[in-house]
Amino acid sequence: MKNSPHSWEVLAKEDIPDSIDWRNKDGTNYLSWNKNQHIPQYCGSCWAQGTTSTIADRFNIMNG
């Protein structure tokens, strides 16, 4: 049994923005810096860099 309302019961479609750009949300960039992963050579760590970058971005958004 669900005790909380569904998202479609709380938000009207017209209240949801078409898109959000976290690089410039109200004049603030919430994203972490880009990392060059292939100098001096490809090492296969792109999956780890992408994962940690995503986590860092989420913390930046959460903390404002």
N, CA, C and O of each residue as an XYZ file, in Angstrom:
256
protein
N       0.842     -1.183      0.000
C       0.000      0.000      0.000
C       0.884      1.242      0.000
O       1.808      1.355      0.806
N       0.602      2.159     -0.894
C       1.374      3.384     -1.020
C       0.803      4.463     -0.104
O      -0.399      4.732     -0.117
N       1.692      5.084      0.699
C       1.254      6.099      1.662
C       1.498      7.526      1.197
O       1.039      8.475      1.834
N       2.214      7.683      0.096
C       2.500      9.025     -0.392
C       1.938      9.174     -1.801
O       1.762      8.182     -2.508
N       1.654     10.413     -2.215
C       1.069     10.611     -3.550
C       2.099     10.343     -4.653
O       3.304     10.484     -4.441
N       1.617      9.963     -5.803
C       2.468      9.800     -6.977
C       2.879     11.176     -7.494
O       2.200     12.169     -7.236
N       3.987     11.231     -8.220
C       4.476     12.514     -8.736
C       3.455     13.185     -9.648
O       3.336     14.410     -9.636
N       2.718     12.412    -10.434
C       1.726     13.001    -11.334
C       0.501     13.525    -10.589
O      -0.329     14.229    -11.164
N       0.393     13.182     -9.326
C      -0.692     13.717     -8.507
C      -0.283     15.020     -7.816
O      -1.139     15.763     -7.337
N       1.005     15.295     -7.766
C       1.522     16.478     -7.068
C       1.831     17.605     -8.051
O       1.533     18.768     -7.779
N       2.430     17.260     -9.196
C       2.867     18.259    -10.162
C       2.004     18.233    -11.414
O       1.707     17.171    -11.962
N       1.612     19.408    -11.853
C       0.906     19.524    -13.126
C       1.930     19.562    -14.255
O       3.020     20.107    -14.081
N       1.599     18.997    -15.393
C       2.524     18.924    -16.517
C       3.037     20.311    -16.916
O       4.213     20.464    -17.244
N       2.176     21.302    -16.891
C       2.582     22.651    -17.299
C       3.522     23.318    -16.284
O       4.139     24.334    -16.606
N       3.641     22.776    -15.081
C       4.552     23.320    -14.071
C       5.968     22.761    -14.183
O       6.881     23.260    -13.526
N       6.160     21.738    -15.002
C       7.472     21.107    -15.155
C       8.198     21.752    -16.328
O       7.635     21.818    -17.420
N       9.431     22.232    -16.143
C      10.156     22.855    -17.256
C      10.475     21.833    -18.348
O      10.603     20.639    -18.077
N      10.600     22.317    -19.583
C      10.940     21.438    -20.704
C      12.326     20.844    -20.554
O      12.566     19.699    -20.939
N      13.250     21.634    -19.985
C      14.611     21.145    -19.782
C      15.284     21.929    -18.660
O      14.862     23.030    -18.306
N      16.337     21.335    -18.114
C      17.152     21.992    -17.091
C      18.610     21.813    -17.499
O      19.040     20.702    -17.808
N      19.359     22.894    -17.500
C      20.780     22.841    -17.825
C      21.556     23.146    -16.547
O      21.625     24.296    -16.113
N      22.142     22.106    -15.947
C      22.850     22.286    -14.678
C      24.155     23.045    -14.860
O      24.775     23.430    -13.869
N      24.597     23.276    -16.108
C      25.792     24.100    -16.342
C      25.501     25.573    -16.101
O      26.411     26.350    -15.814
N      24.224     25.962    -16.218
C      23.835     27.344    -15.985
C      22.411     27.364    -15.439
O      21.462     27.701    -16.148
N      22.281     27.002    -14.186
C      20.979     27.012    -13.514
C      20.917     28.265    -12.653
O      21.536     28.337    -11.592
N      20.168     29.240    -13.119
C      20.052     30.533    -12.429
C      21.420     31.174    -12.214
O      21.677     31.771    -11.169
N      22.298     31.045    -13.216
C      23.613     31.679    -13.177
C      24.682     30.888    -12.431
O      25.792     31.388    -12.251
N      24.383     29.679    -11.997
C      25.342     28.858    -11.254
C      25.634     27.576    -12.022
O      24.722     26.939    -12.549
N      26.915     27.197    -12.083
C      27.334     25.938    -12.689
C      27.497     24.911    -11.571
O      28.356     25.062    -10.702
N      26.675     23.873    -11.596
C      26.691     22.852    -10.553
C      27.541     21.637    -10.935
O      27.716     20.730    -10.121
N      28.065     21.608    -12.151
C      28.775     20.431    -12.623
C      30.254     20.490    -12.272
O      30.842     21.568    -12.181
N      30.845     19.321    -12.077
C      32.274     19.236    -11.771
C      33.086     19.449    -13.049
O      32.536     19.435    -14.151
N      34.361     19.641    -12.900
C      35.228     19.928    -14.045
C      35.436     18.674    -14.902
O      35.379     17.545    -14.414
N      35.678     18.914    -16.192
C      35.935     17.810    -17.115
C      37.344     17.282    -16.925
O      38.272     18.038    -16.639
N      37.490     15.978    -17.088
C      38.801     15.351    -16.930
C      39.267     14.780    -18.265
O      38.508     14.082    -18.938
N      40.502     15.067    -18.651
C      41.064     14.503    -19.870
C      41.585     13.113    -19.526
O      42.549     12.976    -18.773
N      40.945     12.081    -20.078
C      41.227     10.720    -19.673
C      42.182      9.990    -20.602
O      42.420      8.797    -20.413
N      42.731     10.663    -21.592
C      43.578      9.934    -22.537
C      44.959     10.544    -22.729
O      45.557     10.403    -23.796
N      45.465     11.213    -21.716
C      46.838     11.708    -21.783
C      47.603     11.101    -20.634
O      47.154     11.286    -19.503
N      48.680     10.415    -20.788
C      49.387     10.214    -22.054
C      48.813      9.075    -22.900
O      49.144      8.980    -24.082
N      47.970      8.213    -22.341
C      47.371      7.134    -23.136
C      46.055      6.715    -22.503
O      45.763      7.043    -21.353
N      45.277      5.991    -23.272
C      44.020      5.471    -22.735
C      44.320      4.401    -21.703
O      45.159      3.528    -21.926
N      43.624      4.473    -20.562
C      43.933      3.523    -19.498
C      42.734      2.669    -19.101
O      42.882      1.733    -18.315
N      41.554      2.970    -19.627
C      40.374      2.194    -19.285
C      39.669      2.649    -18.026
O      38.784      1.952    -17.530
N      40.042      3.808    -17.496
C      39.411      4.274    -16.258
C      38.224      5.194    -16.512
O      37.721      5.831    -15.587
N      37.774      5.266    -17.765
C      36.682      6.185    -18.084
C      35.425      5.859    -17.275
O      34.686      6.767    -16.894
N      35.180      4.600    -17.015
C      33.991      4.215    -16.244
C      34.080      4.765    -14.821
O      33.073      5.202    -14.264
N      35.266      4.747    -14.234
C      35.445      5.262    -12.873
C      35.358      6.793    -12.857
O      34.758      7.377    -11.954
N      35.962      7.436    -13.863
C      35.904      8.900    -13.944
C      34.475      9.373    -14.131
O      34.046     10.333    -13.491
N      33.731      8.695    -15.014
C      32.340      9.067    -15.257
C      31.476      8.880    -14.026
O      30.623      9.714    -13.724
N      31.698      7.788    -13.317
C      30.919      7.501    -12.109
C      31.189      8.525    -11.017
O      30.252      9.060    -10.424
N      32.455      8.803    -10.746
C      32.782      9.762     -9.687
C      32.363     11.178    -10.072
O      31.978     11.964     -9.207
N      32.435     11.507    -11.354
C      31.977     12.815    -11.811
C      30.475     12.970    -11.577
O      30.016     14.022    -11.133
N      29.721     11.928    -11.873
C      28.279     11.966    -11.674
C      27.932     12.135    -10.201
O      27.038     12.909     -9.858
N      28.625     11.424     -9.340
C      28.390     11.549     -7.896
C      28.743     12.962     -7.424
O      28.000     13.558     -6.644
N      29.867     13.493     -7.890
C      30.270     14.853     -7.511
C      29.237     15.874     -7.979
O      28.931     16.823     -7.258
N      28.698     15.683     -9.186
C      27.670     16.599     -9.689
C      26.431     16.557     -8.808
O      25.851     17.601     -8.510
N      26.023     15.380     -8.393
C      24.830     15.237     -7.550
C      25.036     15.924     -6.198
O      24.121     16.554     -5.670
N      26.241     15.796     -5.646
C      26.536     16.499     -4.384
C      26.504     18.014     -4.586
O      25.974     18.743     -3.748
N      27.070     18.486     -5.698
C      27.040     19.932     -5.979
C      25.614     20.441     -6.088
O      25.295     21.505     -5.557
N      24.743     19.690     -6.777
C      23.354     20.091     -6.924
C      22.653     20.066     -5.566
O      21.919     20.992     -5.222
N      22.882     19.006     -4.801
C      22.231     18.852     -3.500
C      22.652     19.956     -2.515
O      21.830     20.465     -1.752
N      23.938     20.315     -2.543
C      24.455     21.315     -1.606
C      24.306     22.745     -2.083
O      24.526     23.686     -1.321
N      23.928     22.912     -3.356
C      23.716     24.251     -3.888
C      25.010     24.978     -4.099
O      25.008     26.125     -4.545
